[in-house]
Amino acid sequence: MARRLSQVLLFALAAQVGLALTAQAQEAPASAPVSAPESGPPVDPAGVRDRGFLGMFLYWSGAVVVMALVGRVLFREQLHERRTLTLMRDQLGKFFPEFDPVAITEWVQRAAPHLWKGWRDRALGDVEAFTTEAFRQASEAAFAEARRHGHAREAKLGKVLKVHMLGLYPAGDGPPPRDMELVLRVESRGTDCVRDPDGRVLAGKEGPRQVQQFWTLRHDGERWRLHGLEPATEDRTDLAGRPPVPPLMEWRRPEASA
């Protein structure tokens, strides 16, 4: 939040500077004398009006450009989400139902309660069908580290509030849909904190609150599996550099490519 606020203030300052510069261009024609000296030619009122219109045009076009640039920087994640939703809903979801945004949201809602229970119990047996081997190994290593230090995780999911689909990218040899990765921002409400042996909170907060996480799903050719998870403390800034989604004509199920 602090980073987002500083960005807003910075770009607001830039917008004010840009508007001031364009305002100068607007004021320049207005400051010109309406009538020429007695020895000079008469002033054309139409020319004065044209210059006034030009100043207004520069003023408002400069404002639009500045605000467009501000929006593209501050809301990059939202722009990626909109493009991803359009791609998955209007193209991929028609031929591969598990890529439909509604199906993705339902998948997260089914997996989340088991995942939160696994964090509390330090056992992911209930989510083995939802996760990749790499995710389970990383989780088991984290569980072992917590046991060594006597840390306990209090995790109780209330409900999944919103699932944002931020980006879809190839992450392997394929062919798609195998090795496609989907980056999600999952907003949930629940209690999630880590306590030391004395019961003091080391991470998170006590009581119900909104919890935001980045989930990375990876497709195995048939279904989605959870491959990575991290706290969503800031906006994602690594989405633009990812490779594009392959054309739909290259997509096939594993049995079709055998």
C-alpha positions in Angstrom: 0.0 0.0 0.0 2.8 2.4 0.8 4.5 1.7 -2.5 1.2 2.2 -4.4 0.6 5.5 -2.5 4.1 6.8 -3.3 3.5 6.0 -7.0 0.2 7.8 -7.0 1.8 10.9 -5.5 4.7 10.8 -7.9 2.5 10.6 -10.9 0.1 13.2 -9.6 3.0 15.6 -9.4 4.0 14.7 -12.9 0.5 15.3 -14.1 0.4 18.7 -12.5 3.7 19.6 -14.2 2.3 18.4 -17.5 -0.9 20.3 -17.1 1.0 23.5 -16.1 3.1 23.3 -19.3 0.0 22.9 -21.5 -1.7 25.7 -19.6 1.1 28.0 -20.6 0.5 27.1 -24.3 -3.1 28.0 -23.7 -2.4 31.3 -22.1 0.1 32.5 -24.7 -2.5 33.4 -27.4 -4.7 35.1 -24.8 -1.9 37.4 -23.8 -1.4 38.7 -27.3 -2.9 42.1 -28.0 -6.3 42.1 -29.6 -5.5 45.1 -31.8 -2.3 46.1 -33.5 -0.6 49.5 -33.2 -2.0 52.3 -35.4 0.9 51.9 -37.8 0.5 48.1 -38.3 -2.1 46.0 -40.0 -5.4 45.2 -38.3 -5.7 42.0 -36.2 -7.8 39.2 -37.5 -10.2 38.1 -34.7 -10.6 34.7 -36.4 -6.8 34.1 -36.0 -7.0 34.9 -32.3 -9.9 32.4 -31.9 -7.9 29.8 -33.8 -4.9 30.2 -31.5 -7.2 30.0 -28.5 -8.7 26.7 -29.8 -5.1 25.4 -30.3 -4.3 26.2 -26.7 -7.3 24.4 -25.5 -6.5 21.4 -27.7 -3.0 21.3 -26.3 -4.2 21.6 -22.7 -6.7 18.7 -22.9 -4.7 16.4 -25.1 -1.7 16.8 -22.8 -3.9 16.0 -19.8 -5.3 12.9 -21.5 -1.7 11.7 -22.4 -0.4 12.2 -18.9 -3.3 10.3 -17.3 -3.1 7.5 -19.8 0.6 7.1 -19.0 -0.2 7.1 -15.3 -2.9 4.5 -15.7 -0.6 2.1 -17.7 2.0 2.2 -15.0 -0.2 2.1 -11.9 -2.7 -0.5 -13.2 -0.4 -2.8 -15.1 -1.7 -5.8 -13.2 -5.3 -4.9 -13.9 -4.5 -4.6 -17.6 -2.9 -8.0 -17.7 -5.9 -9.4 -15.9 -8.3 -8.0 -18.4 -6.4 -9.4 -21.4 -6.1 -12.8 -19.7 -9.8 -13.0 -19.0 -10.7 -12.1 -22.5 -8.4 -14.7 -23.9 -9.5 -17.5 -21.6 -13.3 -16.7 -21.8 -13.6 -15.9 -25.5 -11.0 -18.3 -27.1 -9.5 -21.0 -24.9 -12.5 -21.8 -22.7 -14.6 -22.8 -25.7 -12.2 -25.7 -26.6 -10.6 -26.4 -23.2 -13.3 -26.1 -20.5 -10.8 -26.0 -17.6 -9.5 -22.7 -19.0 -12.8 -21.0 -18.6 -12.6 -18.3 -15.8 -15.6 -19.7 -14.0 -14.0 -23.2 -13.9 -10.8 -21.7 -12.6 -12.6 -19.9 -9.8 -14.5 -23.1 -8.9 -11.1 -25.0 -8.8 -9.6 -22.5 -6.4 -12.7 -22.6 -4.2 -12.5 -26.4 -4.0 -8.8 -26.5 -3.3 -8.5 -23.6 -0.8 -10.2 -25.3 2.2 -8.0 -28.4 1.9 -4.9 -26.2 1.5 -5.5 -24.1 4.6 -6.2 -27.2 6.6 -2.9 -28.7 5.3 -1.0 -25.6 6.5 -2.6 -25.9 10.0 -2.0 -29.7 10.3 1.4 -29.6 8.4 0.2 -32.3 6.1 -0.8 -32.0 2.4 -2.3 -35.4 1.9 -5.8 -33.9 1.2 -4.4 -31.7 -1.6 -2.1 -34.2 -3.3 -4.4 -34.3 -6.3 -4.4 -30.5 -6.5 -0.6 -29.9 -6.3 2.6 -30.7 -8.2 5.5 -32.7 -6.8 7.7 -29.6 -6.6 5.0 -27.8 -4.5 4.7 -30.7 -2.1 8.5 -30.9 -1.6 8.8 -27.2 -0.9 5.9 -27.4 1.6 7.3 -30.4 3.4 10.7 -28.5 3.7 8.8 -25.5 5.2 6.9 -27.8 7.6 10.2 -29.4 8.8 11.8 -26.0 9.3 8.8 -24.8 11.4 8.9 -28.0 13.5 12.6 -27.4 14.3 11.9 -24.0 15.6 8.6 -24.9 17.4 6.5 -22.6 15.3 2.8 -23.3 14.9 0.6 -21.9 12.1 -2.9 -20.9 12.9 -4.9 -21.1 9.6 -8.6 -21.1 9.3 -10.3 -20.1 6.0 -13.5 -18.2 6.0 -14.2 -17.9 2.3 -12.5 -17.2 -1.0 -13.5 -13.6 -1.9 -12.1 -13.1 -5.4 -9.9 -14.9 -7.9 -8.0 -12.6 -10.3 -6.4 -14.2 -13.4 -3.3 -12.2 -14.0 -1.5 -14.0 -16.8 -1.3 -17.2 -18.8 2.1 -18.3 -20.1 4.0 -21.4 -21.5 6.4 -22.8 -19.0 7.8 -25.9 -20.7 8.0 -28.0 -23.9 4.2 -28.6 -24.1 2.4 -29.0 -26.4 -0.3 -26.8 -24.8 -2.3 -27.2 -22.7 0.5 -29.2 -21.0 3.1 -26.9 -19.3 0.9 -23.8 -19.4 1.1 -21.7 -16.2 -1.6 -19.5 -14.9 -0.8 -16.7 -12.3 -3.6 -15.9 -10.0 -4.2 -13.3 -7.2 -6.4 -15.0 -4.7 -8.2 -12.9 -2.2 -9.5 -14.8 0.9 -10.9 -14.0 4.3 -9.6 -16.0 7.2 -7.2 -16.2 10.1 -3.6 -16.9 9.1 -0.6 -16.3 11.4 2.5 -18.0 12.7 3.3 -18.2 16.4 6.5 -19.0 18.3 6.5 -21.6 21.2 5.4 -18.8 23.6 2.4 -18.0 21.5 3.6 -14.7 20.2 2.7 -13.8 16.6 5.8 -13.9 14.3 4.0 -13.5 10.9 0.6 -12.5 9.9 -2.1 -11.1 12.2 -4.4 -12.5 14.8 -8.1 -12.7 14.0 -10.0 -12.8 10.7 -8.7 -10.5 8.0 -8.2 -10.4 4.2 -5.4 -12.5 2.9 -4.0 -12.1 -0.6 -1.8 -14.6 -2.2 -0.3 -15.3 -5.7 -1.1 -18.8 -6.8 0.7 -20.3 -9.8 -1.1 -23.2 -11.4 0.5 -25.5 -13.9 -1.4 -27.7 -16.4 -0.3 -31.4 -16.8 -2.2 -31.8 -20.1 -5.4 -32.9 -18.3 -6.0 -30.7 -15.3 -4.6 -27.9 -13.2 -2.2 -28.4 -10.3 -0.9 -25.8 -7.7 2.8 -25.3 -8.5 3.7 -22.2 -6.4 2.3 -19.9 -3.8 3.6 -16.7 -2.2 2.1 -13.7 -0.3 0.7 -10.9 -2.5 2.2 -7.9 -0.8 2.7 -5.8 -4.0 1.6 -5.8 -7.6 3.2 -8.3 -10.0 5.8 -6.6 -12.2 7.1 -9.6 -14.1 4.1 -10.3 -16.3 5.0 -8.3 -19.4 8.2 -10.2 -20.1 6.7 -13.6 -20.2 6.4 -15.5 -23.6 3.1 -15.2 -25.4 0.4 -17.9 -25.4 0.9 -20.3 -28.4 -1.7 -20.2 -31.2 -4.7 -22.4 -30.6 -3.9 -24.6 -33.6 -0.9 -25.9 -31.6 -2.9 -27.0 -28.6 -3.7 -30.7 -28.2 -4.5 -33.3 -25.5 -1.8 -35.8 -24.5 -3.6 -38.7 -26.2 -3.9 -36.7 -29.4 -0.2 -36.2 -29.5 0.8 -39.8 -28.7 
